[in-house]
Amino acid sequence: MKRVIKDNYKFILGVIFGLIISISTVYAVDTYIESNKVAYTNHNKSNVEEAIDELYERSGVHKNKWIDPELNGADPILKAPLIPVEIKPNGDVYYASLNSEWYNYGEKRWANAIILVDSPSNANYKVGDHIIEDDIESYFVWIPRYQYKIWDMGQYTTLIEAETLTNQNYETSLIRAFNKPRIIDIKFGSVTNAPKMTESEATVNKYYTHPAFTLGNKDLNGIWVGKFESRYSETNNVLIKPNIIPTANKTAKAIFDIGYNYERNLDSHMMKNTEWGAVAYLSHSQYGIGTEIRKNNSSEYKTGSVMALIYDFDVDEYADSSETLPWNTDIGYLASTTGNISGVYDMNGGGSEIVAGCIENAVGKSEFNISELEQYMNNGYIDRYNSNSGKTTFNYRILGDATGELGEFYNYWTGAGKFARSGWYANFALFVFPEYPWFHRGGGPAQGIITGQFYFGSTPGQGGNTFRVSLAINNN
């Protein structure tokens, strides 16, 4: 037994010594290259240097790993099978070098990553390679951990009944009179650099750690969220891509299971209501588009689509295909949370998305049972809402979920009908209640101007809504 232990020690010491020699050699060669670099037109690296950079990338040892100073330590966390990518304005995807500036939140360029299909045409993509669309299974966008300055505690319980619009003078309509959005003040920071504040400590004008960056007992430096709405089939697994028709016929329980089982290694799960709120708030900050994103008006809910024209009135109407553009166009960028191709799409219109946020002890038609619901609420995978919730109990919001904080709330008629609306772009505002205990977000393509990233409504959870997947990779 002693001999075995002694031999094991020798083996371990040998491995460590070998790693030291390998890394030292890499650095020595790199130093030599720096002093003997050959300059090429539009190309500043020799072939040998590129090979060394690839060695760094593949070994996980990054000599000059890009760190965004704006994020204060909340930089993207990558773990296989995620691949960092840069997406060109035309939608082409390239394998990003971690040693280059592949994201910059101060410039509203959010970090993107992909997961390849099980059998890609190229199993050995490397840094700098163009990754073809058919080889991509899913796209994700990094939402860094942040604190936001509270502007309203969201303690609203009623709707303000407003006068009826009786004319077509939309320039002076109630919609504009009640429109009171604001740029949300955000500070990024890692778990270490931005300790969590509890809701009991939260007050107006204080910076509050967004709850999306806590999953059960795990504090996160950020989350990866699906860049588009999702499609699922038994043969294709989960697809999160542009130009696909998302799944909209599953119960809340079926969707939860799909998200939870997608990539357990990455702690995948059905997007939570608070996670939707985190993306919506970041979109309306100094780091995002700063306004309402353009609607996906595809009658088929095709992902990444965008309305070509702005209808400056409140009507229920689809636009035909000639008035719908794809995500990788100048107009298409306006349907992104950043106003460019790096952001999150389909948060206005498309298929109104069911999210993991529910009244406790009220399963609706979701196919959950009470014990399952309680288990996942306790583990942090489903946001828990007060059992006394009703259609206007906005005070039961979770700070950061983009519901109650959007008040005051109004009820008025326009050409499209009478709706409860928030003061943010007249977006629809209906809290969960026992018969409809699940939240859905974003709205549908034919719901006029009440749709948007600040839209929230309720559903029994039996199907009819699209969905999105998030990843909560551990910081270790």
C-alpha positions as CSV (number, residue, x, y, z in Angstrom):
1,M,0.0,0.0,0.0
2,K,2.8,2.4,0.8
3,R,4.5,1.7,-2.5
4,V,1.3,2.5,-4.3
5,I,0.9,5.8,-2.5
6,K,4.6,6.7,-3.2
7,D,4.2,5.9,-6.9
8,N,1.0,8.0,-7.0
9,Y,2.9,10.9,-5.6
10,K,5.6,10.5,-8.2
11,F,3.0,10.4,-10.9
12,I,1.3,13.6,-9.7
13,L,4.6,15.5,-9.3
14,G,5.5,14.4,-12.8
15,V,2.3,15.7,-14.2
16,I,2.7,19.1,-12.4
17,F,6.3,19.4,-13.5
18,G,5.3,18.6,-17.1
19,L,2.6,21.3,-17.0
20,I,5.1,23.9,-15.7
21,I,7.5,23.0,-18.5
22,S,4.8,23.2,-21.1
23,I,3.5,26.6,-20.0
24,S,7.0,28.0,-19.6
25,T,7.8,26.8,-23.2
26,V,4.7,28.5,-24.5
27,Y,5.6,31.8,-22.9
28,A,9.2,31.5,-24.1
29,V,8.1,30.9,-27.7
30,D,5.6,33.7,-27.4
31,T,8.3,36.1,-26.2
32,Y,10.5,35.2,-29.1
33,I,7.7,35.7,-31.6
34,E,6.9,39.2,-30.1
35,S,10.5,40.2,-30.8
36,N,10.6,38.7,-34.3
37,K,7.0,39.5,-35.6
38,V,6.6,40.0,-39.3
39,A,4.0,42.6,-40.3
40,Y,1.6,41.6,-43.2
41,T,-1.0,43.8,-44.9
42,N,-4.1,43.6,-42.8
43,H,-2.6,40.8,-40.8
44,N,-0.3,41.4,-37.8
45,K,0.4,37.8,-36.8
46,S,2.7,35.1,-38.2
47,N,1.4,31.6,-38.7
48,V,3.5,30.4,-35.8
49,E,2.0,33.1,-33.6
50,E,-1.5,32.1,-34.6
51,A,-0.6,28.5,-33.7
52,I,0.6,29.6,-30.2
53,D,-2.6,31.7,-29.7
54,E,-4.7,28.6,-30.6
55,L,-2.6,26.6,-28.1
56,Y,-3.5,29.1,-25.4
57,E,-7.2,28.9,-26.3
58,R,-7.3,25.2,-26.3
59,S,-5.3,24.8,-23.1
60,G,-7.5,27.3,-21.2
61,V,-4.4,29.4,-20.4
62,H,-5.1,32.9,-21.8
63,K,-2.1,35.2,-21.9
64,N,-4.2,38.4,-22.4
65,K,-7.8,37.3,-21.8
66,W,-10.1,40.2,-22.6
67,I,-11.7,41.7,-19.6
68,D,-14.3,44.4,-20.0
69,P,-13.5,47.1,-17.4
70,E,-17.2,48.2,-17.5
71,L,-18.3,44.9,-16.0
72,N,-16.3,45.1,-12.8
73,G,-15.6,41.3,-12.8
74,A,-19.0,40.1,-14.2
75,D,-17.5,38.9,-17.4
76,P,-18.9,35.9,-19.3
77,I,-18.4,32.4,-17.9
78,L,-17.8,29.8,-20.5
79,K,-18.0,26.1,-20.2
80,A,-18.2,23.3,-22.8
81,P,-20.2,23.0,-25.0
82,L,-20.5,26.8,-25.2
83,I,-18.3,28.5,-27.8
84,P,-17.7,32.3,-27.7
85,V,-18.6,34.0,-31.0
86,E,-18.7,37.3,-32.7
87,I,-21.7,37.9,-35.0
88,K,-21.1,40.2,-37.9
89,P,-23.8,42.7,-38.9
90,N,-24.9,40.4,-41.8
91,G,-25.4,37.5,-39.3
92,D,-22.2,35.5,-40.1
93,V,-20.8,33.8,-37.0
94,Y,-17.1,33.5,-36.1
95,Y,-15.3,31.7,-33.4
96,A,-14.1,34.4,-31.1
97,S,-10.7,34.6,-29.5
98,L,-10.9,35.1,-25.7
99,N,-7.7,37.3,-26.0
100,S,-9.5,39.8,-28.2
101,E,-12.3,42.4,-27.5
102,W,-15.1,40.1,-28.4
103,Y,-17.7,42.1,-26.4
104,N,-17.9,45.6,-25.0
105,Y,-20.9,46.6,-22.9
106,G,-19.9,50.2,-22.8
107,E,-20.4,50.1,-26.6
108,K,-23.6,48.1,-26.3
109,R,-21.9,45.0,-27.8
110,W,-23.1,42.1,-25.6
111,A,-21.3,38.8,-25.4
112,N,-22.7,35.9,-27.5
113,A,-22.0,32.2,-27.4
114,I,-23.4,29.2,-29.3
115,I,-23.8,25.5,-28.9
116,L,-23.2,23.3,-32.0
117,V,-25.4,20.5,-33.2
118,D,-24.5,17.0,-32.2
119,S,-22.9,16.2,-35.6
120,P,-21.6,19.4,-37.1
121,S,-20.0,19.4,-40.6
122,N,-16.7,20.5,-38.9
123,A,-16.0,18.9,-35.6
124,N,-12.8,21.0,-35.1
125,Y,-13.8,24.6,-35.4
126,K,-11.0,26.9,-34.1
127,V,-10.6,30.5,-33.3
128,G,-11.3,32.8,-36.3
129,D,-13.3,30.2,-38.2
130,H,-16.6,31.0,-39.8
131,I,-19.2,28.7,-38.2
132,I,-21.9,27.8,-40.7
133,E,-25.6,28.3,-39.6
134,D,-26.5,24.6,-40.2
135,D,-23.9,23.6,-37.5
136,I,-25.4,25.9,-34.9
137,E,-28.0,24.5,-32.5
138,S,-28.5,27.5,-30.2
139,Y,-27.5,31.1,-29.6
140,F,-27.1,32.7,-26.1
141,V,-26.4,36.2,-24.9
142,W,-24.6,37.0,-21.6
143,I,-26.5,39.2,-19.1
144,P,-23.9,40.3,-16.5
145,R,-24.6,40.5,-12.9
146,Y,-25.7,44.1,-12.0
147,Q,-27.4,46.4,-9.5
148,Y,-30.0,48.9,-10.6
149,K,-31.1,52.1,-8.9
150,I,-34.7,51.6,-7.7
151,W,-37.0,54.4,-8.9
152,D,-40.3,53.0,-7.7
153,M,-41.1,50.3,-5.1
154,G,-44.1,49.1,-7.2
155,Q,-46.8,49.3,-4.4
156,Y,-49.8,49.5,-6.7
157,T,-53.1,47.7,-6.3
158,T,-55.5,49.5,-8.6
159,L,-56.0,50.8,-12.1
160,I,-56.6,54.4,-12.9
161,E,-59.7,54.6,-15.1
162,A,-59.0,57.1,-17.9
163,E,-61.3,58.9,-20.3
164,T,-62.1,57.2,-23.6
165,L,-60.3,58.2,-26.8
166,T,-63.0,59.3,-29.2
167,N,-60.9,60.8,-32.0
168,Q,-57.9,59.8,-34.2
169,N,-55.6,62.5,-32.8
170,Y,-52.9,60.1,-31.8
171,E,-50.3,62.9,-31.3
172,T,-52.2,63.9,-28.2
173,S,-53.6,60.6,-27.2
174,L,-53.8,59.2,-23.7
175,I,-51.1,56.7,-24.7
176,R,-48.6,59.5,-25.0
177,A,-49.9,61.3,-22.0
178,F,-49.4,58.3,-19.7
179,N,-46.1,57.2,-21.2
180,K,-43.4,57.6,-18.5
181,P,-40.5,55.3,-19.2
182,R,-37.1,56.1,-17.9
183,I,-33.5,55.1,-18.5
184,I,-32.6,52.6,-15.8
185,D,-29.4,53.3,-13.9
186,I,-27.2,50.1,-13.8
187,K,-23.9,49.2,-12.2
188,F,-22.2,45.9,-13.1
189,G,-20.3,43.9,-10.6
190,S,-19.3,40.3,-9.8
191,V,-20.5,38.4,-6.7
192,T,-17.3,39.5,-5.0
193,N,-17.4,43.1,-6.1
194,A,-21.1,43.7,-5.8
195,P,-22.5,41.9,-2.7
196,K,-26.2,41.1,-2.7
197,M,-28.7,43.4,-1.1
198,T,-31.9,41.9,0.3
199,E,-35.3,43.2,-0.7
200,S,-35.9,44.2,3.0
201,E,-33.0,46.7,2.5
202,A,-34.3,48.1,-0.8
203,T,-35.6,51.7,-1.0
204,V,-36.0,54.2,-3.7
205,N,-32.7,55.7,-5.0
206,K,-30.7,52.7,-3.6
207,Y,-28.8,50.3,-5.9
208,Y,-30.4,46.9,-5.6
209,T,-28.8,43.6,-6.8
210,H,-31.1,42.2,-9.4
211,P,-32.7,38.9,-8.2
212,A,-32.1,37.1,-11.5
213,F,-28.5,36.6,-10.4
214,T,-29.5,34.3,-7.5
215,L,-30.6,30.7,-8.3
216,G,-31.6,29.0,-5.1
217,N,-28.6,29.2,-2.9
218,K,-26.3,30.0,-5.8
219,D,-25.1,33.6,-6.5
220,L,-24.2,34.1,-10.1
221,N,-21.9,36.5,-12.0
222,G,-24.4,36.5,-14.8
223,I,-26.7,34.3,-16.9
224,W,-26.8,33.2,-20.5
225,V,-30.3,33.7,-22.0
226,G,-31.6,32.4,-25.3
227,K,-31.0,34.9,-28.0
228,F,-34.3,33.9,-29.7
229,E,-37.4,32.0,-28.8
230,S,-37.1,28.2,-28.8
231,R,-38.2,25.2,-30.8
232,Y,-38.3,21.7,-29.5
233,S,-38.8,18.3,-31.1
234,E,-37.9,14.8,-30.1
235,T,-35.5,14.6,-33.0
236,N,-33.9,18.0,-33.1
237,N,-33.8,18.7,-29.3
238,V,-33.9,22.4,-28.5
239,L,-33.2,24.9,-31.3
240,I,-32.6,28.6,-30.4
241,K,-32.0,30.2,-33.8
242,P,-33.2,32.9,-36.1
243,N,-35.7,32.1,-38.9
244,I,-37.4,29.1,-37.2
245,I,-41.0,28.6,-36.0
246,P,-40.9,28.3,-32.2
247,T,-42.8,25.7,-30.2
248,A,-46.1,27.0,-28.8
249,N,-48.1,24.0,-27.9
250,K,-46.6,22.7,-24.7
251,T,-47.8,23.0,-21.1
252,A,-45.8,24.8,-18.5
253,K,-44.6,21.5,-17.0
254,A,-43.5,20.2,-20.4
255,I,-41.6,23.4,-21.2
256,F,-40.0,23.4,-17.7
257,D,-38.8,19.8,-18.3
258,I,-37.4,20.7,-21.7
259,G,-35.5,23.6,-20.4
260,Y,-34.3,21.8,-17.3
261,N,-33.0,18.8,-19.2
262,Y,-31.5,20.6,-22.2
263,E,-28.0,21.1,-20.8
264,R,-27.8,20.0,-17.2
265,N,-24.0,20.6,-17.3
266,L,-24.8,24.3,-17.8
267,D,-27.7,24.4,-15.3
268,S,-30.2,25.1,-18.2
269,H,-33.8,25.9,-17.2
270,M,-37.0,27.6,-18.4
271,M,-36.5,31.3,-18.3
272,K,-37.8,32.8,-15.0
273,N,-40.0,35.9,-14.8
274,T,-37.2,37.7,-12.9
275,E,-34.8,36.8,-15.7
276,W,-37.1,38.3,-18.3
277,G,-37.1,41.4,-16.0
278,A,-33.3,41.5,-15.9
279,V,-33.0,41.5,-19.7
280,A,-35.8,44.1,-20.1
281,Y,-34.2,46.4,-17.5
282,L,-30.7,46.1,-19.1
283,S,-32.3,46.8,-22.5
284,H,-33.6,50.1,-21.1
285,S,-30.4,51.1,-19.5
286,Q,-27.3,53.1,-20.7
287,Y,-26.0,49.7,-21.9
288,G,-29.0,48.8,-24.1
289,I,-31.3,50.2,-26.8
290,G,-32.8,52.6,-24.3
291,T,-36.3,52.5,-25.7
292,E,-39.0,50.0,-26.6
293,I,-37.6,47.4,-29.0
294,R,-39.3,46.9,-32.4
295,K,-42.0,44.3,-32.7
296,N,-41.7,40.8,-34.2
297,N,-44.9,40.9,-36.2
298,S,-44.5,37.5,-38.0
299,S,-47.9,35.8,-38.0
300,E,-46.0,32.5,-37.9
301,Y,-43.9,33.8,-34.9
302,K,-40.8,33.3,-37.0
303,T,-37.8,34.1,-34.8
304,G,-35.8,37.2,-35.4
305,S,-38.5,38.9,-37.5
306,V,-39.2,42.6,-37.2
307,M,-41.9,44.9,-38.3
308,A,-40.7,47.0,-41.2
309,L,-43.1,49.9,-40.5
310,I,-44.2,51.6,-37.3
311,Y,-47.9,51.9,-36.9
312,D,-48.5,55.1,-34.8
313,F,-51.8,53.9,-33.5
314,D,-53.4,51.3,-31.3
315,V,-54.9,48.6,-33.5
316,D,-54.9,44.8,-33.7
317,E,-53.2,44.1,-36.9
318,Y,-50.7,41.7,-38.5
319,A,-48.4,43.0,-41.2
320,D,-47.9,40.9,-44.3
321,S,-44.5,39.4,-45.3
322,S,-43.6,42.5,-47.3
323,E,-43.7,44.5,-44.1
324,T,-41.6,42.0,-42.1
325,L,-37.8,42.0,-42.2
326,P,-35.1,39.6,-40.8
327,W,-32.9,40.1,-37.7
328,N,-29.7,40.9,-39.7
329,T,-30.8,44.1,-41.4
330,D,-30.6,47.8,-40.3
331,I,-34.3,47.7,-39.3
332,G,-33.9,44.2,-37.8
333,Y,-31.4,45.5,-35.3
334,L,-34.2,47.6,-33.8
335,A,-35.8,44.4,-32.6
336,S,-32.8,43.6,-30.5
337,T,-32.2,44.7,-26.9
338,T,-29.1,46.6,-27.9
339,G,-30.2,48.1,-31.2
340,N,-27.5,46.0,-32.9
341,I,-27.1,42.4,-33.8
342,S,-25.4,41.4,-30.4
343,G,-28.6,41.7,-28.3
344,V,-31.6,39.5,-27.4
345,Y,-34.5,39.2,-29.9
346,D,-38.2,38.4,-29.9
347,M,-39.0,40.2,-26.6
348,N,-41.7,42.3,-28.3
349,G,-44.3,40.3,-30.2
350,G,-43.4,36.9,-31.7
351,G,-45.1,34.3,-29.6
352,S,-46.0,35.6,-26.1
353,E,-43.6,33.6,-23.9
354,I,-44.6,31.7,-20.8
355,V,-42.0,32.2,-18.1
356,A,-41.2,30.4,-14.8
357,G,-43.2,32.6,-12.4
358,C,-46.3,31.3,-10.7
359,I,-48.6,31.8,-7.7
360,E,-47.6,29.4,-4.9
361,N,-50.0,26.4,-4.5
362,A,-51.8,27.3,-7.8
363,V,-50.8,25.0,-10.7
364,G,-53.6,26.1,-13.1
365,K,-53.6,23.8,-16.2
366,S,-49.8,23.5,-16.2
367,E,-49.7,19.7,-15.5
368,F,-47.5,20.4,-12.4
369,N,-48.6,19.0,-9.1
370,I,-48.3,21.1,-5.9
371,S,-45.3,19.2,-4.5
372,E,-43.4,19.5,-7.8
373,L,-44.2,23.2,-7.9
374,E,-43.0,23.7,-4.3
375,Q,-39.8,21.8,-4.9
376,Y,-38.8,23.9,-7.9
377,M,-39.8,27.2,-6.2
378,N,-37.6,26.2,-3.2
379,N,-34.7,25.4,-5.5
380,G,-35.1,28.8,-7.2
381,Y,-36.1,27.5,-10.7
382,I,-39.6,29.0,-10.5
383,D,-40.3,32.5,-9.1
384,R,-42.8,32.3,-6.2
385,Y,-45.8,34.8,-6.1
386,N,-48.1,35.5,-3.2
387,S,-51.1,33.1,-2.9
388,N,-53.4,36.2,-2.6
389,S,-52.4,37.5,-6.0
390,G,-55.1,39.0,-8.2
391,K,-55.3,40.9,-11.5
392,T,-54.2,44.2,-10.0
393,T,-52.1,43.2,-7.0
394,F,-49.0,44.8,-8.6
395,N,-47.7,45.2,-5.0
396,Y,-46.9,41.5,-5.0
397,R,-44.3,42.0,-7.6
398,I,-40.7,40.7,-7.1
399,L,-38.5,43.7,-7.3
400,G,-36.7,43.5,-10.7
401,D,-39.4,41.3,-12.5
402,A,-40.6,44.3,-14.6
403,T,-44.1,44.3,-13.3
404,G,-45.1,46.4,-10.3
405,E,-42.3,48.9,-10.8
406,L,-43.8,49.9,-14.1
407,G,-46.7,51.8,-12.5
408,E,-48.9,53.7,-12.3
409,F,-51.3,51.5,-14.1
410,Y,-54.2,52.7,-16.3
411,N,-57.4,51.3,-17.9
412,Y,-58.7,52.9,-21.0
413,W,-60.3,52.4,-24.4
414,T,-58.7,52.9,-27.8
415,G,-59.5,51.6,-31.2
416,A,-58.2,48.2,-30.2
417,G,-60.4,47.9,-27.1
418,K,-60.1,48.4,-23.4
419,F,-56.9,47.2,-21.7
420,A,-55.0,47.5,-18.5
421,R,-51.7,49.2,-19.3
422,S,-48.5,50.3,-17.5
423,G,-47.0,53.7,-17.9
424,W,-44.2,52.2,-20.0
425,Y,-45.2,52.4,-23.7
426,A,-48.8,51.5,-22.9
427,N,-47.7,47.8,-22.5
428,F,-50.3,45.4,-21.3
429,A,-50.3,44.9,-17.5
430,L,-52.3,42.0,-15.9
431,F,-51.0,40.3,-12.8
432,V,-51.4,36.6,-12.1
433,F,-54.5,35.3,-10.4
434,P,-55.6,31.8,-9.2
435,E,-57.3,30.7,-12.4
436,Y,-54.4,32.1,-14.5
437,P,-51.4,31.6,-12.2
438,W,-48.5,31.7,-14.7
439,F,-46.9,34.8,-16.2
440,H,-46.4,35.3,-19.9
441,R,-44.3,38.1,-21.5
442,G,-43.8,40.1,-24.6
443,G,-47.3,39.8,-26.3
444,G,-48.3,38.5,-29.7
445,P,-47.9,39.9,-33.2
446,A,-51.5,41.1,-33.6
447,Q,-51.9,43.0,-30.3
448,G,-51.2,46.5,-31.4
449,I,-48.9,48.7,-29.3
450,I,-49.7,47.0,-26.0
451,T,-46.9,44.5,-26.7
452,G,-43.2,45.0,-25.8
453,Q,-40.5,44.0,-23.4
454,F,-42.5,45.4,-20.5
455,Y,-45.7,43.5,-21.4
456,F,-46.9,41.1,-18.7
457,G,-50.0,39.0,-18.6
458,S,-51.3,35.8,-17.1
459,T,-52.1,32.3,-18.4
460,P,-53.4,29.0,-17.0
461,G,-50.3,27.3,-18.4
462,Q,-51.9,24.7,-20.7
463,G,-50.2,25.7,-23.9
464,G,-50.3,28.4,-26.6
465,N,-47.2,30.3,-25.5
466,T,-43.6,30.1,-26.8
467,F,-40.7,29.8,-24.4
468,R,-37.0,30.7,-23.8
469,V,-34.1,28.9,-22.1
470,S,-31.5,30.3,-19.7
471,L,-28.2,28.9,-18.4
472,A,-26.9,29.5,-14.9
473,I,-23.3,28.3,-15.0
474,N,-21.6,28.1,-11.6
475,N,-18.8,30.7,-11.0
476,N,-16.4,27.9,-10.0
